[in-house]
Amino acid sequence: MQSIKLTEYSHGAGCGCKISPSLLNEILDSSRENIEYPELLVGNSNKDDAAAFDLGDGTSVLSTTDFFMPIVDDPFTFGQIAATNALSDIYAMGGRPLMAISIFGWPIDKLSAEVGRAVIDGGRAVCEDAGIPLAGGHSIDSPEPIFGLAATGLVENRNLMKNDSAQEDCLLFLTKPLGIGILSTAQKQKKIEADEIQPAIDAMTTLNKIGAKLAPLDSVVAMTDVTGFGLLGHLKEICESSGVGATIWFDKVPLLPNVQKYREMGCIPGGAKKNFASYGDSISEMSQERREILCDAQTSGGLLVVVKRDGVDEFLNITAQDGLTLEPIGETTAMGKNLIEVV
């Protein structure tokens, strides 16, 4: 295979390629759907992870898409990460994926077909892990490599997770540690060793299957995945949609190994700065360290889960069965002067 470093062929990386929240709002505010569809249980009104269409039998079909430019150099691993990230939206809505099709852009004058095949093979391996077919797709000649999936899933309506269903006085849990954007930036800047980036790769290639197990619990009232807008950005979407506030206990937020080391070396992705500029006025005053970590754009990040206090034991039993050791990172509150307090 052609020896290449995929990150050298893209200006962005992973979910850090996302348009900033403020610009996205500006774009979408002028293009809202005016026609009402009663069967469309979840559309774009609350920035949920996937669309949900009621099938009339107590279930809904879920539809989502996600794609981006390389966040790692290895083609197969890039395919794995992109596919894992795309399927996460189905799990975050409480559903199970049924099938996926690929979205593939390739600079055919720069990168070989063999390298492109490795990317798709990585995506297919993740689909096989999820128990679904990679059933087709669409490709274009693109200046930069792009890969992702359009995924279809199914969810029982009673288990459908939405951004607008959080309640006050609940606890917040995060199923994967933060810091992917910082470590990925260190890799792009050629400052990080292979063994130090591996924990981030392991996290990014772990499917959020736990979401489908948590959604049926009465104590789980809201759930989303933490990706390009960072922890605070995705928590903000839940708070605004649900009419609640939140407090994050910074010292309880899990971090990948060596995140602080590379943060102090200046490996701060542009996405973190864009994120804070977009929603920082909704957050309490905080240090630069906290901004850079809590606004760090995650790729294939974990699930942010809102859990009633009286159901925490049941929740932790389920997560422990999946090998997760979790503790709360904050709580929901009544709305105050700041939508989110960081303490």
C-alpha positions as CSV (number, residue, x, y, z in Angstrom):
1,M,0.0,0.0,0.0
2,Q,1.1,3.6,-0.7
3,S,2.8,5.0,2.4
4,I,0.9,8.0,3.5
5,K,-0.2,10.1,6.4
6,L,-3.8,11.0,5.8
7,T,-3.9,14.0,8.1
8,E,-1.5,15.8,5.8
9,Y,-4.3,15.8,3.1
10,S,-6.9,17.7,5.1
11,H,-7.2,21.1,6.7
12,G,-9.5,19.9,9.5
13,A,-9.7,16.7,11.6
14,G,-12.7,14.6,12.6
15,C,-15.6,16.4,14.3
16,G,-13.4,19.5,14.6
17,C,-14.4,20.1,10.9
18,K,-17.9,21.1,12.1
19,I,-19.2,24.5,11.3
20,S,-19.3,26.6,14.5
21,P,-22.6,26.4,16.5
22,S,-23.3,30.1,16.0
23,L,-22.8,30.0,12.2
24,L,-24.8,26.8,12.0
25,N,-27.7,28.4,13.8
26,E,-27.5,31.3,11.4
27,I,-27.7,29.0,8.4
28,L,-30.5,26.8,9.8
29,D,-32.6,29.7,11.1
30,S,-33.3,30.7,7.6
31,S,-34.1,27.3,6.3
32,R,-36.6,25.8,8.7
33,E,-39.2,23.3,7.4
34,N,-42.6,25.1,7.2
35,I,-44.7,22.0,6.5
36,E,-45.7,19.9,9.6
37,Y,-45.4,16.2,9.4
38,P,-47.2,14.5,12.3
39,E,-45.2,11.3,11.9
40,L,-41.9,13.2,12.3
41,L,-41.4,12.9,16.1
42,V,-37.9,14.4,16.0
43,G,-36.6,16.8,13.4
44,N,-34.2,19.7,13.6
45,S,-36.0,21.9,16.1
46,N,-34.0,20.8,19.2
47,K,-30.7,19.8,17.5
48,D,-31.2,16.1,18.3
49,D,-28.8,13.5,17.2
50,A,-31.0,11.8,14.6
51,A,-34.4,12.3,12.9
52,A,-37.2,10.0,14.1
53,F,-40.2,9.0,12.0
54,D,-43.1,7.2,13.6
55,L,-44.0,4.0,11.8
56,G,-47.4,3.7,13.6
57,D,-46.6,0.4,15.4
58,G,-44.9,1.8,18.5
59,T,-41.6,2.1,16.8
60,S,-39.8,4.8,14.9
61,V,-37.2,4.7,12.2
62,L,-34.0,6.7,13.0
63,S,-32.0,8.5,10.3
64,T,-28.7,10.3,10.6
65,T,-25.5,11.1,8.7
66,D,-22.0,12.0,9.8
67,F,-18.8,12.3,7.8
68,F,-15.5,14.2,8.1
69,M,-11.8,14.5,7.1
70,P,-9.1,12.3,8.6
71,I,-8.3,12.6,12.3
72,V,-5.6,9.9,12.1
73,D,-3.0,8.9,9.6
74,D,-3.8,5.2,9.1
75,P,-6.6,4.6,6.5
76,F,-8.2,1.6,8.1
77,T,-8.4,3.3,11.5
78,F,-9.8,6.5,9.9
79,G,-12.6,4.3,8.4
80,Q,-13.2,2.7,11.8
81,I,-13.5,6.1,13.6
82,A,-15.7,7.7,11.0
83,A,-18.1,4.7,11.1
84,T,-18.2,4.5,14.9
85,N,-18.9,8.2,15.1
86,A,-21.8,8.0,12.6
87,L,-23.5,5.1,14.3
88,S,-23.2,6.8,17.7
89,D,-26.2,9.1,16.8
90,I,-28.4,6.0,16.6
91,Y,-27.3,4.7,20.0
92,A,-27.7,8.2,21.5
93,M,-31.3,8.3,20.5
94,G,-31.9,5.0,22.3
95,G,-32.0,2.9,19.1
96,R,-30.2,0.1,17.4
97,P,-28.8,0.5,13.9
98,L,-30.3,-1.5,11.0
99,M,-28.0,-0.6,8.1
100,A,-25.6,2.0,6.8
101,I,-24.4,3.4,3.4
102,S,-21.1,5.1,3.0
103,I,-20.3,8.7,2.1
104,F,-16.9,8.8,0.4
105,G,-14.9,11.7,-1.1
106,W,-11.4,10.9,-2.5
107,P,-8.6,13.0,-4.1
108,I,-8.0,10.6,-6.9
109,D,-5.0,12.5,-8.2
110,K,-3.2,12.3,-4.8
111,L,-4.2,9.0,-3.1
112,S,-4.5,5.5,-4.5
113,A,-7.5,3.3,-4.8
114,E,-5.8,0.9,-2.4
115,V,-5.7,3.5,0.3
116,G,-9.3,4.3,-0.3
117,R,-10.3,0.7,-0.1
118,A,-8.6,0.5,3.4
119,V,-10.8,3.3,4.6
120,I,-13.9,1.6,3.5
121,D,-12.7,-1.7,4.9
122,G,-12.4,0.0,8.3
123,G,-15.9,1.3,8.1
124,R,-17.2,-2.1,7.1
125,A,-15.4,-3.7,10.1
126,V,-17.3,-1.4,12.5
127,C,-20.6,-2.1,10.8
128,E,-20.0,-5.8,11.2
129,D,-19.2,-5.2,14.9
130,A,-22.6,-3.4,15.1
131,G,-24.3,-6.3,13.4
132,I,-25.4,-4.4,10.3
133,P,-24.5,-4.3,6.6
134,L,-22.7,-1.6,4.9
135,A,-25.2,-1.7,2.1
136,G,-23.9,0.8,-0.5
137,G,-23.0,4.4,-0.7
138,H,-21.9,7.3,-2.9
139,S,-18.5,8.6,-3.9
140,I,-17.1,11.8,-5.4
141,D,-13.7,13.1,-6.5
142,S,-12.9,15.5,-3.7
143,P,-9.9,17.8,-3.0
144,E,-9.6,16.2,0.5
145,P,-10.4,12.7,1.8
146,I,-13.8,12.4,3.4
147,F,-15.6,9.4,4.8
148,G,-18.6,8.7,6.9
149,L,-22.0,7.0,6.9
150,A,-25.7,7.6,6.5
151,A,-27.2,5.3,9.1
152,T,-30.7,3.9,9.6
153,G,-31.9,2.6,12.9
154,L,-35.0,1.6,14.8
155,V,-36.2,2.6,18.3
156,E,-39.2,1.9,20.4
157,N,-41.1,5.1,20.9
158,R,-41.2,4.8,24.6
159,N,-37.3,4.6,24.6
160,L,-36.7,7.5,22.3
161,M,-34.1,9.9,23.8
162,K,-34.5,13.6,23.0
163,N,-32.7,16.8,24.0
164,D,-35.9,18.3,25.4
165,S,-36.7,15.7,28.1
166,A,-34.1,16.5,30.8
167,Q,-35.4,17.5,34.3
168,E,-34.0,19.5,37.2
169,D,-32.2,17.7,40.0
170,C,-30.7,14.9,37.9
171,L,-27.1,13.7,37.8
172,L,-24.9,13.9,34.7
173,F,-22.7,11.0,33.5
174,L,-20.2,10.8,30.6
175,T,-19.3,7.4,29.2
176,K,-15.9,8.3,27.6
177,P,-13.1,10.6,28.8
178,L,-12.5,14.0,27.1
179,G,-9.3,15.2,25.3
180,I,-9.6,13.6,21.9
181,G,-9.3,17.0,20.1
182,I,-6.2,17.9,22.0
183,L,-4.4,14.6,21.5
184,S,-5.4,14.6,17.8
185,T,-3.9,18.1,17.4
186,A,-0.7,16.9,19.0
187,Q,-0.6,14.1,16.5
188,K,-1.2,16.5,13.6
189,Q,1.6,18.7,14.9
190,K,3.9,15.5,15.1
191,K,4.4,16.0,18.9
192,I,2.9,12.8,20.2
193,E,4.2,9.2,20.5
194,A,2.2,6.3,19.1
195,D,1.6,4.8,22.5
196,E,0.2,8.1,23.8
197,I,-2.3,8.5,21.0
198,Q,-3.5,4.9,21.3
199,P,-6.0,5.5,24.2
200,A,-7.7,8.2,22.1
201,I,-7.9,5.8,19.1
202,D,-9.3,3.1,21.4
203,A,-12.0,5.5,22.6
204,M,-12.9,6.7,19.1
205,T,-13.3,3.1,17.8
206,T,-15.5,2.0,20.7
207,L,-19.2,1.9,19.7
208,N,-21.7,3.6,22.0
209,K,-23.8,0.4,22.1
210,I,-24.5,1.1,25.8
211,G,-27.0,3.8,24.7
212,A,-29.5,1.1,23.6
213,K,-29.3,-0.5,27.0
214,L,-29.7,2.7,29.0
215,A,-32.7,4.2,27.1
216,P,-35.3,1.7,28.5
217,L,-34.4,2.7,32.1
218,D,-37.1,5.0,33.6
219,S,-34.3,6.9,35.4
220,V,-32.6,7.9,32.1
221,V,-34.4,11.0,31.0
222,A,-32.1,12.5,28.3
223,M,-29.0,11.4,26.4
224,T,-26.8,12.8,23.6
225,D,-23.3,12.0,22.3
226,V,-20.5,14.5,22.9
227,T,-18.8,15.3,19.6
228,G,-17.8,18.4,17.7
229,F,-19.3,21.1,20.0
230,G,-17.5,19.8,23.0
231,L,-19.0,18.7,26.4
232,L,-20.4,22.2,27.2
233,G,-21.8,22.7,23.7
234,H,-23.8,19.5,23.8
235,L,-24.9,20.0,27.4
236,K,-26.1,23.5,26.4
237,E,-28.3,22.0,23.7
238,I,-30.0,19.8,26.3
239,C,-30.4,22.6,28.8
240,E,-31.9,25.0,26.2
241,S,-34.2,22.4,24.8
242,S,-35.4,21.2,28.3
243,G,-35.5,24.6,30.1
244,V,-33.0,23.6,32.8
245,G,-29.6,24.7,33.9
246,A,-26.6,22.6,34.8
247,T,-23.5,22.5,36.9
248,I,-20.3,20.7,35.9
249,W,-17.9,19.6,38.6
250,F,-14.7,20.0,36.6
251,D,-12.5,17.8,38.8
252,K,-14.9,14.9,38.2
253,V,-14.7,15.1,34.4
254,P,-12.7,12.1,33.1
255,L,-9.7,12.9,30.8
256,L,-7.6,10.7,28.5
257,P,-4.0,10.2,29.6
258,N,-1.6,13.0,28.7
259,V,-4.3,15.5,27.8
260,Q,-3.0,18.1,30.3
261,K,0.6,17.5,29.0
262,Y,-0.3,18.3,25.4
263,R,-2.7,21.1,26.4
264,E,0.2,22.8,28.2
265,M,2.3,22.4,25.1
266,G,-0.2,24.4,23.1
267,C,-1.9,21.6,21.2
268,I,-5.3,23.3,21.2
269,P,-7.6,22.6,18.2
270,G,-9.3,25.4,16.4
271,G,-12.6,23.8,17.1
272,A,-12.3,24.4,20.9
273,K,-11.8,28.2,20.2
274,K,-14.7,28.3,17.8
275,N,-16.9,26.5,20.3
276,F,-16.2,28.9,23.1
277,A,-16.7,31.9,20.9
278,S,-20.1,30.5,20.0
279,Y,-21.5,29.7,23.4
280,G,-19.2,31.0,26.0
281,D,-21.6,33.8,27.0
282,S,-24.0,31.1,28.4
283,I,-21.3,29.6,30.7
284,S,-20.0,30.9,34.0
285,E,-16.5,32.5,34.2
286,M,-13.8,29.8,34.0
287,S,-10.1,29.5,33.5
288,Q,-8.4,29.0,30.1
289,E,-7.6,25.4,31.2
290,R,-11.2,24.6,31.7
291,R,-12.3,26.3,28.5
292,E,-9.8,24.3,26.4
293,I,-10.9,21.0,27.9
294,L,-14.6,21.4,28.2
295,C,-15.0,23.0,24.8
296,D,-12.6,20.5,23.1
297,A,-14.2,19.1,20.0
298,Q,-14.6,15.3,20.5
299,T,-14.7,12.8,17.6
300,S,-16.7,9.7,18.3
301,G,-17.0,10.9,21.9
302,G,-19.0,9.3,24.7
303,L,-22.6,9.6,25.8
304,L,-23.8,12.4,28.1
305,V,-26.6,10.9,30.1
306,V,-29.0,12.6,32.4
307,V,-30.1,10.3,35.2
308,K,-32.7,10.7,38.0
309,R,-31.0,10.5,41.4
310,D,-33.3,7.6,42.6
311,G,-32.3,5.5,39.6
312,V,-28.5,5.9,39.8
313,D,-27.8,2.5,41.3
314,E,-29.7,0.7,38.5
315,F,-27.9,2.9,35.9
316,L,-24.5,2.1,37.3
317,N,-25.2,-1.6,37.4
318,I,-26.0,-1.6,33.7
319,T,-22.9,0.5,32.8
320,A,-20.7,-1.8,35.0
321,Q,-21.8,-4.8,33.0
322,D,-20.3,-3.1,30.0
323,G,-17.0,-2.6,31.8
324,L,-17.6,1.1,32.5
325,T,-16.7,2.7,35.9
326,L,-18.6,5.9,36.1
327,E,-19.3,8.7,38.6
328,P,-21.4,11.8,38.1
329,I,-19.7,14.8,36.5
330,G,-22.4,17.3,37.4
331,E,-26.1,17.9,37.9
332,T,-29.1,19.6,36.3
333,T,-30.6,22.6,38.1
334,A,-33.1,25.4,37.7
335,M,-32.1,27.9,35.1
336,G,-30.0,30.7,36.5
337,K,-28.0,33.7,35.4
338,N,-25.7,31.3,33.5
339,L,-27.1,28.4,31.7
340,I,-24.2,26.3,32.8
341,E,-22.0,26.8,35.9
342,V,-18.5,25.2,36.0
343,V,-17.2,24.7,39.5
